[in-house]
């Protein structure tokens, strides 16, 4: 049974109970909660002791992206424009005209590693 009339909050740092409304568990509910934690602890110990019992998961297969059919075209465009850079919005419009149905963010994430960062900053006002 839950006591809904008591007003309290629990401070985890000091362990103090103070005056805002909350639901406080009875002693029986608290002990059953602790028992549940003990069960979890036993399960963890069981798997740590016997590594052979630990479940193993296979690597997930890569899913195809909406951008995959256009990656070769994008690479050609980026290489042809070097040392200059074509903005992602321009490339996005070009591949949209070719049938791309994805979003611009996928394209930006793909082309980001291809961008060459100049080693020397541009001096504008000398």
TIRO-467040 format. One record per residue (C-alpha): residue in one letter; x, y, z; residue number from 0. Coordinates in pm, whole numbers. Layout:
% residues N
<rec res="A" X="X" Y="Y" Z="Z" n="NUM"/>
...
END
This chain:
% residues 126
<rec res="X" X="0" Y="0" Z="0" n="0"/>
<rec res="X" X="125" Y="347" Z="-86" n="1"/>
<rec res="X" X="89" Y="630" Z="162" n="2"/>
<rec res="X" X="-31" Y="930" Z="-40" n="3"/>
<rec res="X" X="-89" Y="1166" Z="254" n="4"/>
<rec res="X" X="270" Y="1215" Z="363" n="5"/>
<rec res="X" X="459" Y="1508" Z="212" n="6"/>
<rec res="X" X="828" Y="1449" Z="148" n="7"/>
<rec res="X" X="1125" Y="1459" Z="-87" n="8"/>
<rec res="X" X="1440" Y="1258" Z="-51" n="9"/>
<rec res="X" X="1785" Y="1417" Z="-83" n="10"/>
<rec res="X" X="2021" Y="1150" Z="-217" n="11"/>
<rec res="X" X="2336" Y="1331" Z="-102" n="12"/>
<rec res="X" X="2245" Y="1378" Z="263" n="13"/>
<rec res="X" X="1970" Y="1117" Z="295" n="14"/>
<rec res="X" X="1740" Y="1384" Z="439" n="15"/>
<rec res="X" X="1366" Y="1390" Z="386" n="16"/>
<rec res="X" X="1206" Y="1732" Z="343" n="17"/>
<rec res="X" X="868" Y="1884" Z="268" n="18"/>
<rec res="X" X="739" Y="1852" Z="-93" n="19"/>
<rec res="X" X="454" Y="1614" Z="-183" n="20"/>
<rec res="X" X="548" Y="1271" Z="-314" n="21"/>
<rec res="X" X="444" Y="909" Z="-283" n="22"/>
<rec res="X" X="637" Y="721" Z="-16" n="23"/>
<rec res="X" X="654" Y="342" Z="-22" n="24"/>
<rec res="X" X="569" Y="138" Z="283" n="25"/>
<rec res="X" X="829" Y="-84" Z="444" n="26"/>
<rec res="X" X="693" Y="-391" Z="259" n="27"/>
<rec res="X" X="714" Y="-219" Z="-81" n="28"/>
<rec res="X" X="1066" Y="-99" Z="-4" n="29"/>
<rec res="X" X="1185" Y="-450" Z="85" n="30"/>
<rec res="X" X="1034" Y="-597" Z="-233" n="31"/>
<rec res="X" X="1213" Y="-329" Z="-436" n="32"/>
<rec res="X" X="1542" Y="-419" Z="-268" n="33"/>
<rec res="X" X="1476" Y="-785" Z="-342" n="34"/>
<rec res="X" X="1440" Y="-699" Z="-712" n="35"/>
<rec res="X" X="1777" Y="-525" Z="-706" n="36"/>
<rec res="X" X="1931" Y="-831" Z="-540" n="37"/>
<rec res="X" X="1795" Y="-1052" Z="-819" n="38"/>
<rec res="X" X="1957" Y="-828" Z="-1081" n="39"/>
<rec res="X" X="2287" Y="-838" Z="-894" n="40"/>
<rec res="X" X="2279" Y="-1219" Z="-886" n="41"/>
<rec res="X" X="2214" Y="-1230" Z="-1263" n="42"/>
<rec res="X" X="2509" Y="-1005" Z="-1332" n="43"/>
<rec res="X" X="2736" Y="-1215" Z="-1111" n="44"/>
<rec res="X" X="2620" Y="-1534" Z="-1285" n="45"/>
<rec res="X" X="2719" Y="-1400" Z="-1629" n="46"/>
<rec res="X" X="3048" Y="-1253" Z="-1507" n="47"/>
<rec res="X" X="3151" Y="-1585" Z="-1352" n="48"/>
<rec res="X" X="3073" Y="-1789" Z="-1663" n="49"/>
<rec res="X" X="3182" Y="-1603" Z="-1976" n="50"/>
<rec res="X" X="3059" Y="-1889" Z="-2199" n="51"/>
<rec res="X" X="2701" Y="-1819" Z="-2088" n="52"/>
<rec res="X" X="2725" Y="-1452" Z="-2185" n="53"/>
<rec res="X" X="2507" Y="-1385" Z="-2487" n="54"/>
<rec res="X" X="2697" Y="-1289" Z="-2801" n="55"/>
<rec res="X" X="2551" Y="-1070" Z="-3069" n="56"/>
<rec res="X" X="2646" Y="-1065" Z="-3433" n="57"/>
<rec res="X" X="2736" Y="-743" Z="-3610" n="58"/>
<rec res="X" X="2439" Y="-573" Z="-3769" n="59"/>
<rec res="X" X="2440" Y="-558" Z="-4147" n="60"/>
<rec res="X" X="2474" Y="-215" Z="-4296" n="61"/>
<rec res="X" X="2155" Y="-69" Z="-4432" n="62"/>
<rec res="X" X="2149" Y="105" Z="-4766" n="63"/>
<rec res="X" X="2127" Y="482" Z="-4751" n="64"/>
<rec res="X" X="1913" Y="697" Z="-4977" n="65"/>
<rec res="X" X="2239" Y="866" Z="-5070" n="66"/>
<rec res="X" X="2420" Y="549" Z="-5189" n="67"/>
<rec res="X" X="2320" Y="572" Z="-5557" n="68"/>
<rec res="X" X="2457" Y="929" Z="-5572" n="69"/>
<rec res="X" X="2788" Y="887" Z="-5387" n="70"/>
<rec res="X" X="2995" Y="830" Z="-5702" n="71"/>
<rec res="X" X="2848" Y="1143" Z="-5864" n="72"/>
<rec res="X" X="2914" Y="1350" Z="-5551" n="73"/>
<rec res="X" X="3275" Y="1228" Z="-5530" n="74"/>
<rec res="X" X="3332" Y="1323" Z="-5895" n="75"/>
<rec res="X" X="3186" Y="1671" Z="-5841" n="76"/>
<rec res="X" X="3394" Y="1731" Z="-5528" n="77"/>
<rec res="X" X="3715" Y="1613" Z="-5697" n="78"/>
<rec res="X" X="3646" Y="1822" Z="-6009" n="79"/>
<rec res="X" X="3601" Y="2139" Z="-5802" n="80"/>
<rec res="X" X="3925" Y="2108" Z="-5603" n="81"/>
<rec res="X" X="4085" Y="2324" Z="-5461" n="82"/>
<rec res="X" X="3753" Y="2510" Z="-5440" n="83"/>
<rec res="X" X="3449" Y="2380" Z="-5257" n="84"/>
<rec res="X" X="3092" Y="2329" Z="-5379" n="85"/>
<rec res="X" X="2840" Y="2408" Z="-5104" n="86"/>
<rec res="X" X="2615" Y="2127" Z="-4986" n="87"/>
<rec res="X" X="2302" Y="2318" Z="-5090" n="88"/>
<rec res="X" X="2421" Y="2327" Z="-5452" n="89"/>
<rec res="X" X="2503" Y="1956" Z="-5452" n="90"/>
<rec res="X" X="2170" Y="1888" Z="-5283" n="91"/>
<rec res="X" X="1977" Y="2066" Z="-5562" n="92"/>
<rec res="X" X="2176" Y="1878" Z="-5828" n="93"/>
<rec res="X" X="2109" Y="1532" Z="-5686" n="94"/>
<rec res="X" X="1746" Y="1622" Z="-5614" n="95"/>
<rec res="X" X="1708" Y="1688" Z="-5986" n="96"/>
<rec res="X" X="1850" Y="1338" Z="-6044" n="97"/>
<rec res="X" X="1592" Y="1177" Z="-5813" n="98"/>
<rec res="X" X="1735" Y="1198" Z="-5459" n="99"/>
<rec res="X" X="1455" Y="1179" Z="-5200" n="100"/>
<rec res="X" X="1656" Y="1218" Z="-4878" n="101"/>
<rec res="X" X="1729" Y="1523" Z="-4666" n="102"/>
<rec res="X" X="2012" Y="1772" Z="-4689" n="103"/>
<rec res="X" X="2159" Y="1673" Z="-4350" n="104"/>
<rec res="X" X="2249" Y="1324" Z="-4478" n="105"/>
<rec res="X" X="2436" Y="1486" Z="-4765" n="106"/>
<rec res="X" X="2618" Y="1732" Z="-4535" n="107"/>
<rec res="X" X="2733" Y="1449" Z="-4308" n="108"/>
<rec res="X" X="2863" Y="1254" Z="-4608" n="109"/>
<rec res="X" X="3061" Y="1537" Z="-4772" n="110"/>
<rec res="X" X="3208" Y="1684" Z="-4449" n="111"/>
<rec res="X" X="3523" Y="1460" Z="-4449" n="112"/>
<rec res="X" X="3603" Y="1561" Z="-4809" n="113"/>
<rec res="X" X="3631" Y="1931" Z="-4726" n="114"/>
<rec res="X" X="3989" Y="2054" Z="-4724" n="115"/>
<rec res="X" X="4062" Y="2299" Z="-4444" n="116"/>
<rec res="X" X="4322" Y="2556" Z="-4553" n="117"/>
<rec res="X" X="4640" Y="2543" Z="-4344" n="118"/>
<rec res="X" X="4697" Y="2918" Z="-4360" n="119"/>
<rec res="X" X="4418" Y="3160" Z="-4280" n="120"/>
<rec res="X" X="4319" Y="3411" Z="-4549" n="121"/>
<rec res="X" X="4456" Y="3760" Z="-4480" n="122"/>
<rec res="X" X="4200" Y="4012" Z="-4596" n="123"/>
<rec res="X" X="4304" Y="4349" Z="-4456" n="124"/>
<rec res="X" X="4680" Y="4397" Z="-4459" n="125"/>
END
